[in-house]
Each structure stands twice: as structure tokens, then as C-alpha cells.
Amino acid sequence: MNELREILASNNQKMKKILVTGGAGYIGSHTVIALAEAGYEPILIDNLVKSSKNIVTNLEKYLGRKLAFYQIDCNDKAAMYQVFTQEKEIAGVIHFAAYREVGESAKKPLLYYTNNLNSLAVLLEVMEKQGCPLLVFSSSCTVYGQATQMPVTEQTPMQPAESVYGNSKQISEEMIHDYVRSLSFVTEQTPDFRAIILRYFNPIASHPQADLSMGYPNDLIRMLVATAAGEREKLIVFGNDYPTYDGTCIRDYLHVMDLAEAHVKSLDYLIQQPTHEYWVRTFNIGTGKGNSVLEMIRTFEQATGQSLPYEIGQRRIGDVAEVYANTDQAQKVLGWKAKYDLATSLQHSWQWQLRKQQKGTT
Ligand code: UD1
């Protein structure tokens, strides 16, 4: 009997509609697969400025069914209301939609503040008016700046942001906290809003079967696979005079499907908590291991058998020397832990490049 109740409860949960803003983006599209496979019903929003309709088509091909997709901008309040009205009973939102390129953010700060902050304000307002109480927010390890202790825990004090993009994520987190604090002034009824902020470390790789995007054009992982494929003559390592064990920068690289799974676990957790509560909790999502750029090159060569010519170049502006995660909280509270090891993640990254070449696309 108990078992039956559990199955019914879980079926009920799994029917829930989840709005995925930026659903055609890199992390968003991978999370759509994880959500669908966990039994949630993802509703996608994307303005397709940094993505394309092909991604939605490929998601549908992989999942074997149509997806609800709205090509709208999250800054468009009327359109956002329209989605909630049309879809009815959206149980929660995962808010990926944002710009995330450090260099671009230095050149176009207003674009970043409008796109990353205004859209969040619009979303929170629409969620409140539509009575949608659950939010998972995409933040980044960039909020730590150059932290003074490693690995960083969620309590590690944030340092000044190294970029406009990083600042937009620090402010976004503050906006969510301010919003939750404001709910304590609401007296007519007990507010019901729960948010999880996920601070991503460096996602790499791609779904091994679905035809989705991988990383961002100037990321280390895209440079690694492009160099191994001969599309670039060599990889430039941005500086080898950092205060790290081999002088190159250290990051925490995790498989994007592990990251996608962290969103499913976050939603499961949010849904299971008592209603009539309002709070926000923050989790680091990484592997817990730091790897230098030179280690990435060596591991890639070993895992794929490809050789990677490289050269040491200048430091890149905005890079911190090292950042990797303590992920104890995510494991303890959400029951999430990264499953893929680095070699497998790098093999999947290489397979993505090979598939891309076969199709003759960029
Ligand atoms: C990137 C983004 C950051 C985002 C984070 C997590 C940039 C500059 N940074 O961080 O906004 O929050 O992902 O998603 O866009 N490297 C080389 N040669 C290359 C490319 C990279 O040596 O050709 C090095 C970099 O100096 C860095 C490491 O590789 O030390 C990783 O770089 P990258 O993949 O761009 O990620 P992050 O800069 O850590």
C-alpha cells in the first residue's frame, strides 16, 4: 500500500510543468533532457539570440516527442505573462537565460545588466503574480572572485567580481535574497516562495547521443577539441606564471549532464519541502577537484589518443588563478554528486567534435 502511494505521489510529481528559460542554450538544453527523463514536463523559453531552433528540433528528435517552445525574451513581461496563462499550473522555473561571456560583458555592460538583471526582476514579478513558488537560479563560481581559500564552500566570502558578467551574477543572487526578505512584510497570507541558487563551476562535454551544443566558442574545452581536430594550429595556454602548482590556472570541470542532474535534484528537493515557506539556499555544483590547464591537455591526450600542440601565451584579463568547489552541501542536502570522471567528460567532448565534423557544421 505504501509502495503504491509512493508510486502515485511520484507520478504526480513527475507530471509537473517546469518552465526552462534559456532552454535552447548549452546547459538549458541538457537540463531539458534530464528533466524529461526524470518525468517532468519542460516548457522551453528562449529568444534564440545565442542559440538556434535546431537545438529544440534535436531535443524533440532525441526525446521522441514535441516540446512546448516559446521564442520570447524574458525581458518581455507581457509575453512572459502569456506563457504562464497559456500553460497554466507551471510548478517551478529554472532560470538559465542570461549572457555569460566575460569579454563581451566588459564591452557591453548595459546589455549584460539589462539582460541578466532586468529579466530576473521580470521573472520574479510574473512568478509572484501567477502564484508560481519554486525557482532554481543559474549562478556561477565567478561570484567568488579570487577567493582566499580553496576549495570554496558556499560560505566563502565573495570577493569583488572580476568582470561585469560576474557582477551581474553577484547582484542577481542579492536580488533573490532581497526578494525573499521582502516576503516577510507580506501579512495577508503566508508567502510561498522557495529558491535554490546553483553556483556552477566549469561545465564541459555534451550529451553523448543527443545533438546539442557544447560550451561556448572561446572556452577551454572548445579550444581543446578544435586544436586536436586541426581547426586551430595550437592551443594558447593563457599564462603559466600563476601561483599554482604548475603555473597555469586551475578550474573544476564537470560534465554538463551531471550539472543537468543537479537541477533535477534541486527541483525534487524544492517540491518535497513544506509549502507556506519562503527561503533561498545556495549550492556549489562542481566535482570537488581542481585541474590545471596543463593537466587538462595531458588528460585529453591520454583519454582520446589525440595530440594537442600548445604554446604558453599571455594571461587573459579577468582570469582568477584557481577556483574549485567543496560540494558537501549539494551531496548532503540534495543527494547530488558528480558521476562522470574527467577522462570520460573529455572523451564525450571529443566525440562532440567528431560528430560536428561529420555533419560539416560549426
Ligand atoms: C568561464 C567563463 C565564466 C563562467 C565560467 C563558468 C570566460 C572568460 N569565463 O570561466 O564567465 O562563469 O566559465 O561557466 O568566459 N584557457 C586557456 N586557453 C584557452 C581558453 C582557456 O588557457 O584558449 C584557460 C583559461 O585561462 C582558464 C581555463 O582555461 O584558466 C578555463 O577557461 P574557460 O573555459 O574560458 O572558463 P573560465 O574562464 O574558468
Boltz pocket constraint, residues with backbone or C-beta under 6 A from the ligand:
constraints:
  - pocket:
      binder: B
      contacts: [[A, 100], [A, 101], [A, 102], [A, 103], [A, 140], [A, 141], [A, 142], [A, 165], [A, 200], [A, 201], [A, 202], [A, 203], [A, 218], [A, 219], [A, 220], [A, 221], [A, 223], [A, 235], [A, 236], [A, 237], [A, 238], [A, 239], [A, 249], [A, 250], [A, 251], [A, 293], [A, 316], [A, 317], [A, 318], [A, 319], [A, 320], [A, 321]]
      max_distance: 6.0
